[in-house]
């Protein structure tokens, strides 16, 4: 396949590089040193190995704190992912060589960007490449919850299905429902376009109102008051980043404003929703359902949430397409190569513009 305009061979350069390192052959003493914290698609790792003196990950387990500390002490560039906490304490251990954090992902709330900047370390990310993949997953979760797809799947897999019945597995159609999008950036707008095709009415709340021509194109109605929008929607889709101002933006008080027939979808960041409050309301029948791909405490999910039949839980799959992952890798490579050539990475993250 072609990657960054170069034909990538089917052989795995990962093993070739390791074998040469084991024998003590210095393959790339004149190249920039790159440490990668997680396993990446083979095409991405192959190209990294061709271009840089890269230390790849044997295991797909996240790096330990000690391993991260060792990586920032010895590398020129660190390629972290959302599972790596790059905070001030870790950056304080960085060696003088570390000059770039080339994040493999768009979200950077796991990186202390301000501290990195103070230490002269640039931060880059991979914006834009996962827009369609995440928007597709929003619609998949929306349909799964409203049409009770997991319940039907469970009956089929258990062998308990006895045939069609007029009142079995009754869900609701999306057409005609009001969709409130919280966060109308690239992904929010992509969700709006998809939902409109299903006949949904598009509403949104955003830090800044969209231009009139974009609103007209999307057929979207702007709500300055999030409370007022939440109280009138049938479905809420969370598509805003996690920042100090969005932490628990959907708190217990605001969740109670939703209709009892309302559904909430979150493919953004788990911290935006008060997960315990959401669980209580779902258990009490005060909300009709939820579709979640992200969680407030990572893999430590409220066990009561797992037990609910009106909830669809996914393991952070919103961006999980091979096309998206390779495009992310391409952006990481471009950011590192541009930095190595003495220029600022094209996707540099600037504090205050998050």
C-alpha positions as CSV (number, residue, x, y, z in Angstrom):
1,X,0.0,0.0,0.0
2,X,1.0,3.6,-0.4
3,X,1.7,5.6,2.7
4,X,2.8,9.3,2.6
5,X,3.4,8.8,-1.1
6,X,5.8,5.9,-0.5
7,X,5.2,2.2,-1.3
8,X,5.3,0.4,2.1
9,X,6.4,-3.3,1.8
10,X,4.4,-6.0,3.4
11,X,7.4,-7.0,5.5
12,X,7.4,-5.7,9.1
13,X,10.2,-3.2,9.7
14,X,9.6,-3.4,13.4
15,X,11.3,-6.9,13.6
16,X,14.1,-5.9,11.3
17,X,14.9,-2.8,13.4
18,X,14.8,-4.8,16.6
19,X,17.1,-7.5,15.2
20,X,19.6,-4.8,14.1
21,X,19.5,-3.1,17.5
22,X,20.1,-6.4,19.3
23,X,23.2,-7.0,17.2
24,X,24.5,-3.5,18.2
25,X,24.3,-2.0,14.7
26,X,23.7,1.7,14.7
27,X,21.2,2.1,11.9
28,X,20.3,5.8,12.4
29,X,22.8,7.8,14.5
30,X,22.1,10.9,12.4
31,X,18.3,10.7,12.8
32,X,16.0,12.2,15.3
33,X,15.2,10.0,18.3
34,X,11.4,9.1,18.6
35,X,9.8,7.1,21.4
36,X,6.3,5.7,20.8
37,X,4.2,4.8,23.8
38,X,1.7,2.3,22.2
39,X,1.5,-0.1,19.3
40,X,0.4,1.7,16.1
41,X,-0.8,0.2,12.8
42,X,2.0,-1.6,10.9
43,X,2.1,1.0,8.1
44,X,2.6,3.8,10.5
45,X,5.4,1.9,12.4
46,X,7.1,0.9,9.2
47,X,7.3,4.5,8.0
48,X,8.4,5.8,11.4
49,X,11.2,3.2,11.3
50,X,12.3,4.4,7.8
51,X,12.4,8.1,8.7
52,X,13.6,8.2,12.3
53,X,15.6,6.5,15.1
54,X,12.4,5.1,16.6
55,X,11.9,3.0,19.7
56,X,8.7,1.0,19.1
57,X,6.5,-0.7,21.7
58,X,6.7,-4.5,22.1
59,X,3.4,-4.7,24.0
60,X,0.1,-2.9,23.4
61,X,-0.2,-2.2,27.1
62,X,0.1,1.5,28.1
63,X,3.6,2.5,29.4
64,X,4.1,2.5,33.1
65,X,4.9,5.8,34.8
66,X,8.5,4.7,35.1
67,X,8.7,3.8,31.4
68,X,7.2,7.2,30.4
69,X,9.8,8.9,32.6
70,X,12.6,7.0,30.9
71,X,11.2,7.9,27.5
72,X,11.0,11.7,28.2
73,X,14.6,11.6,29.5
74,X,16.1,10.1,26.4
75,X,14.0,11.0,23.4
76,X,13.9,14.0,21.1
77,X,10.2,13.3,20.4
78,X,7.6,11.4,22.3
79,X,4.5,10.1,20.5
80,X,1.9,9.6,23.3
81,X,-1.7,8.6,23.1
82,X,-4.8,9.4,25.2
83,X,-3.9,6.7,27.7
84,X,-0.6,8.5,28.7
85,X,-0.8,11.2,31.4
86,X,1.8,13.8,30.4
87,X,1.5,16.1,33.4
88,X,3.8,18.6,35.1
89,X,5.5,16.0,37.3
90,X,6.4,13.9,34.3
91,X,7.6,16.9,32.3
92,X,9.8,17.9,35.2
93,X,11.8,14.7,34.5
94,X,12.3,15.4,30.8
95,X,15.8,15.5,29.5
96,X,17.2,18.5,27.5
97,X,16.7,16.6,24.3
98,X,12.8,16.4,24.5
99,X,11.4,19.1,22.2
100,X,8.2,17.7,20.8
101,X,5.2,15.8,22.0
102,X,3.6,14.5,18.8
103,X,0.3,13.3,20.1
104,X,-1.3,10.4,18.3
105,X,-4.9,11.8,18.6
106,X,-6.8,15.0,18.4
107,X,-7.7,15.3,22.1
108,X,-4.9,16.7,24.3
109,X,-6.5,17.0,27.7
110,X,-4.1,14.3,29.0
111,X,-1.2,16.7,28.2
112,X,-0.2,19.7,30.4
113,X,0.3,22.0,27.4
114,X,1.1,25.0,29.4
115,X,3.9,23.3,31.3
116,X,5.3,21.8,28.1
117,X,5.4,25.3,26.6
118,X,7.2,26.7,29.6
119,X,9.8,24.0,29.3
120,X,10.3,24.8,25.6
121,X,8.5,21.6,24.4
122,X,6.1,21.8,21.5
123,X,2.9,19.9,21.4
124,X,1.1,18.7,18.2
125,X,-2.0,16.6,17.6
126,X,-4.0,15.1,14.7
127,X,-7.1,17.1,14.2
128,X,-9.8,16.6,11.6
129,X,-9.0,13.0,10.5
130,X,-11.5,11.3,12.8
131,X,-14.5,13.5,12.1
132,X,-16.5,11.2,9.9
133,X,-15.6,8.0,11.9
134,X,-16.8,9.6,15.2
135,X,-19.9,11.0,13.6
136,X,-20.8,7.6,12.2
137,X,-20.5,6.2,15.7
138,X,-22.8,8.8,17.1
139,X,-25.5,7.7,14.7
140,X,-24.8,4.0,15.4
141,X,-25.3,4.6,19.1
142,X,-28.4,6.7,18.5
143,X,-29.9,3.9,16.5
144,X,-28.8,1.2,18.9
145,X,-30.5,2.8,21.8
146,X,-33.7,4.0,20.2
147,X,-34.2,0.8,18.2
148,X,-33.1,-1.5,21.0
149,X,-30.6,-3.3,18.8
150,X,-28.5,-4.8,21.7
151,X,-31.6,-6.4,23.2
152,X,-32.5,-8.0,19.9
153,X,-29.0,-9.2,19.4
154,X,-28.9,-10.7,22.9
155,X,-32.1,-12.7,22.3
156,X,-30.7,-14.0,19.0
157,X,-27.4,-15.0,20.4
158,X,-29.0,-16.8,23.4
159,X,-31.4,-18.8,21.0
160,X,-34.4,-17.5,22.9
161,X,-36.2,-15.9,19.9
162,X,-39.6,-17.6,19.3
163,X,-40.7,-15.5,16.3
164,X,-42.0,-12.1,15.3
165,X,-44.7,-10.4,17.5
166,X,-46.5,-7.1,17.0
167,X,-45.4,-5.6,20.3
168,X,-41.9,-7.2,20.6
169,X,-38.8,-4.9,20.9
170,X,-40.7,-1.7,20.1
171,X,-38.4,1.2,19.8
172,X,-38.9,4.6,18.3
173,X,-38.0,6.2,15.0
174,X,-35.4,9.0,14.7
175,X,-37.3,11.0,12.1
176,X,-39.0,14.0,13.6
177,X,-37.0,13.9,16.9
178,X,-35.2,17.0,18.1
179,X,-31.4,16.5,18.3
180,X,-29.4,18.8,20.5
181,X,-25.7,18.9,19.7
182,X,-23.5,20.1,22.5
183,X,-20.4,21.3,20.7
184,X,-20.7,22.3,17.1
185,X,-17.2,21.8,15.8
186,X,-16.1,19.5,13.0
187,X,-17.7,16.4,14.6
188,X,-20.8,18.2,15.7
189,X,-21.4,19.5,12.2
190,X,-20.8,16.1,10.7
191,X,-23.4,14.6,13.2
192,X,-25.8,17.3,12.1
193,X,-25.5,16.4,8.4
194,X,-26.1,12.7,9.1
195,X,-29.0,13.3,11.5
196,X,-30.7,15.6,9.0
197,X,-30.8,12.7,6.5
198,X,-32.7,10.7,9.1
199,X,-35.3,13.5,9.3
200,X,-34.2,14.8,12.7
201,X,-34.5,18.5,13.7
202,X,-31.1,20.0,14.4
203,X,-30.4,22.2,17.4
204,X,-27.1,23.1,19.0
205,X,-25.3,24.9,21.8
206,X,-21.7,26.1,21.2
207,X,-19.2,28.4,22.8
208,X,-19.5,30.6,19.7
209,X,-22.5,30.7,17.4
210,X,-21.8,29.5,13.8
211,X,-21.9,31.8,10.9
212,X,-25.4,32.3,9.4
213,X,-24.5,30.5,6.2
214,X,-23.3,27.4,8.1
215,X,-26.5,27.4,10.2
216,X,-28.6,27.6,7.0
217,X,-26.6,24.8,5.3
218,X,-27.1,22.5,8.4
219,X,-30.7,23.7,9.1
220,X,-29.5,24.2,12.7
221,X,-31.1,26.3,15.4
222,X,-28.8,27.9,17.9
223,X,-29.6,28.0,21.6
224,X,-27.6,30.5,23.7
225,X,-29.0,28.8,26.9
226,X,-27.8,25.2,27.3
227,X,-30.5,24.7,30.0
228,X,-33.3,25.7,27.6
229,X,-32.0,23.5,24.8
230,X,-31.5,20.4,27.0
231,X,-35.1,20.7,28.4
232,X,-36.6,20.6,24.9
233,X,-34.6,18.0,23.1
234,X,-35.3,14.3,22.5
235,X,-31.7,13.3,22.0
236,X,-28.5,15.1,23.3
237,X,-25.2,14.4,21.6
238,X,-22.0,15.4,23.4
239,X,-19.4,16.5,21.0
240,X,-17.3,19.0,23.0
241,X,-13.8,18.5,24.3
242,X,-13.0,18.1,28.0
243,X,-11.7,21.3,29.5
244,X,-12.1,22.8,33.0
245,X,-15.2,24.7,31.7
246,X,-16.9,21.5,30.3
247,X,-16.2,19.2,33.3
248,X,-19.6,17.9,34.4
249,X,-21.3,20.3,32.0
250,X,-24.1,17.7,32.1
251,X,-24.3,17.5,35.8
252,X,-27.2,16.2,37.9
253,X,-29.2,19.4,37.8
254,X,-28.9,19.7,34.0
255,X,-29.6,16.0,33.4
256,X,-32.8,16.4,35.3
257,X,-33.9,19.0,32.8
258,X,-34.0,16.4,30.1
259,X,-37.3,14.7,29.1
260,X,-38.0,11.3,30.7
261,X,-38.2,10.1,27.1
262,X,-34.8,11.6,26.3
263,X,-31.6,9.9,25.2
264,X,-28.1,11.0,25.7
265,X,-25.1,10.0,23.5
266,X,-21.4,10.7,24.4
267,X,-18.5,9.9,22.0
268,X,-16.4,12.9,23.2
269,X,-15.0,12.7,26.7
270,X,-16.5,11.0,29.7
271,X,-15.7,13.8,32.1
272,X,-18.4,16.0,30.5
273,X,-21.1,14.0,32.1
274,X,-21.6,13.3,35.8
275,X,-21.6,9.5,35.4
276,X,-23.0,8.7,38.8
277,X,-25.9,11.1,38.3
278,X,-26.6,9.7,34.9
279,X,-26.6,6.2,36.3
280,X,-29.1,7.1,39.0
281,X,-31.5,8.7,36.5
282,X,-31.3,5.8,34.1
283,X,-32.0,3.3,36.9
284,X,-34.9,5.4,38.2
285,X,-36.5,5.6,34.7
286,X,-36.0,9.4,34.6
287,X,-34.2,9.0,31.2
288,X,-35.1,6.6,28.4
289,X,-31.5,5.6,27.5
290,X,-27.9,6.4,26.8
291,X,-25.2,5.4,24.3
292,X,-21.7,5.9,25.7
293,X,-18.3,5.3,24.1
294,X,-16.3,7.2,26.8
295,X,-16.4,7.2,30.6
296,X,-15.6,9.6,33.4
297,X,-13.0,7.4,35.0
298,X,-11.6,5.6,32.0
299,X,-12.0,1.8,32.3
300,X,-13.4,2.1,35.8
301,X,-17.0,2.2,34.8
302,X,-19.8,2.4,37.4
303,X,-20.9,-1.3,37.7
304,X,-24.5,-0.3,38.0
305,X,-24.3,1.3,34.6
306,X,-23.2,-2.0,33.1
307,X,-26.3,-3.7,34.4
308,X,-28.9,-1.4,32.6
309,X,-30.7,-2.7,29.6
310,X,-31.4,0.8,28.3
311,X,-27.7,1.6,27.9
312,X,-25.3,0.8,25.1
313,X,-21.7,0.8,26.2
314,X,-18.8,0.7,23.8
315,X,-15.0,0.5,24.5
316,X,-14.0,3.9,23.1
317,X,-14.5,2.7,19.5
318,X,-15.6,6.0,18.0
319,X,-12.4,6.6,16.0
320,X,-11.5,2.9,15.5
321,X,-11.2,2.5,11.8
322,X,-8.0,1.5,10.0
323,X,-8.4,4.4,7.6
324,X,-8.6,6.9,10.5
325,X,-5.7,5.4,12.4
326,X,-3.4,5.5,9.4
327,X,-4.4,9.1,8.7
328,X,-3.6,9.9,12.3
329,X,-0.2,8.3,11.8
330,X,0.3,10.3,8.7
331,X,-0.3,13.6,10.6
332,X,2.1,12.5,13.4
333,X,4.8,11.7,10.8
334,X,4.3,15.1,9.1
335,X,4.5,16.9,12.4
336,X,7.7,15.2,13.4
337,X,9.3,15.5,10.0
338,X,8.5,19.2,9.8
339,X,9.9,19.7,13.3
340,X,13.1,17.7,12.3
341,X,13.5,20.0,9.3
342,X,13.6,23.0,11.6
343,X,10.0,24.3,11.3
344,X,7.0,24.4,13.5
345,X,4.7,21.4,13.2
346,X,1.6,22.2,11.1
347,X,-0.7,20.8,13.9
348,X,1.0,22.6,16.8
349,X,-1.3,23.1,19.8
350,X,-1.2,26.6,21.1
351,X,-2.4,27.3,24.7
352,X,-5.4,29.5,24.8
353,X,-6.7,28.2,21.5
354,X,-8.0,24.8,22.8
